């Protein structure tokens, strides 16, 4: 039996108990005329409870979003910093492969490669160039994106990736469109204003998109926006 089936049975257990109670009351309790109203009220009450339970079970559930602690956020930021340092040093064996999103090869004509950015935040993307001792025209690329976390909520799976588009010898990086994400927060704790401000302090792990290009050394790169990192 799968974990989902077990969870479903456990969720239906209160409903089964409720049905049993209703049937017992209807069958065993001898209601007289003056108690008929109470009988109907009890039946209606338990029927509503059962209906609410059934509706709750059949409504599709969203995956829970895990909220991380301050220590865990520091660890994510440390991973981001370590990745950037290793990438700038071209230490491929030290790169965290969980950040790798896509890789490709593109062949250009001529001796010029142009980098362009389409969006409002070019600083969210960095290009690292590794010069290759070869005479061919092939550009190899890998796209990475590091941890993104806001208010302790992991947004890596919620936000789309930047899109890479080749037009001849021009690589255009398209920033994803604005995204509206809504999260609900429930708590039975009592807060003072100072506690709210402290607990809801903006804690952000800002992830970046990195493009690692392997470029033949005879090709010149035109980078008007300064996307290339050194």
WOCORUR-V360930 format. One record per backbone hydrogen bond with DSSP energy under -1.0 kcal/mol. CO is the residue of the C=O (numbers start at 1). NH is the residue of the N-H. Records with the same first field share a line. If there is no record, write none. Layout:
BEGIN
CO->NH ; NH
END
This chain:
BEGIN
2->6
3->7
4->8
5->9
6->10
7->11
8->12
9->13
12->16
13->17
14->18
15->19
16->20
17->21
18->22
19->23
20->24
21->25
22->26
23->27
24->28
25->29
29->31
32->35
33->36
35->39
36->40
37->41
38->42
39->43
40->44
41->45
42->46
43->47
44->48
45->49
46->50
47->51
48->52
49->53
50->54
51->55
52->56
53->57
54->58
55->59
69->73
70->74
71->75
72->76
73->77
74->78
75->79
76->80
77->81
78->82
79->83
80->84
81->85
82->86
83->87
84->88
85->89
86->91
87->90
90->92
91->94
92->95
96->99
99->145
102->143
104->141
106->139
111->220
113->222
114->171
116->173
118->175
121->124
122->125
124->209
126->211
127->229
128->213
130->215
132->134 ; 217
137->108
139->106
140->214
141->104
142->212
143->101 ; 102
144->210
148->155
149->205
150->153
152->68
153->150
155->159
163->174
165->172
167->170
169->114
170->167
171->116
172->165
173->118
174->163
192->196
193->197
194->198
195->199
196->200
198->201
203->151
205->149
208->146
209->126
210->144
211->128
212->142
213->130
214->140
215->132
216->219
220->113
222->115
227->127
END
